[in-house]
């Protein structure tokens, strides 16, 4: 006789087909894997073991090894890698960056400027427009008024 309770799925049990949580690595752990024999890097909060890819990288071994052990998001994106290159990443995925090492301002929307601050030209635009309007008003009311 089975003594296990059945039926009424226990609320604490995770759904049967839920994928296991990915392994988490800290930046310090990733930083230790920066040799020619073992090369890990981080791109968009994900950790990749690119060891076996180093010698195959179309952009050369050197650039890849330079980024090994680091968050390579920026250099990777700056190169403007193709969609194929982005897809290739999946083969080397081994885990995710520990949440405590996530950049506070990257918020997983890379590639997009996150700054909410007005740019320099907007800051100057308002006073310049104001001065222009005042100049025009002066011209209309004072200069034109005098000549008529
Ligand atoms: C696992 C990570 C990476 C993968 C799968 C990857 C893949 C590729 C691929 C497929 C290309 C050929 C061009 C393309 O399809 O875009 C390429 C080129 C290149 N990659 Fe990577 N790459 C990786 C990481 C990096 C990193 C971290 C850098 C650092 C700067 C880098 C720098 C370059 C450069 C400079 C080129 C040559 C671009 C050109 O010739 O126009 N790659 N990479």
Boltz pocket constraint, residues with backbone or C-beta under 6 A from the ligand:
constraints:
  - pocket:
      binder: B
      contacts: [[A, 48], [A, 50], [A, 53], [A, 57], [A, 58], [A, 59], [A, 60], [A, 63], [A, 64], [A, 67], [A, 72], [A, 75], [A, 76], [A, 79], [A, 80], [A, 81], [A, 82], [A, 83], [A, 84], [A, 85], [A, 86], [A, 88], [A, 89], [A, 92]]
      max_distance: 6.0
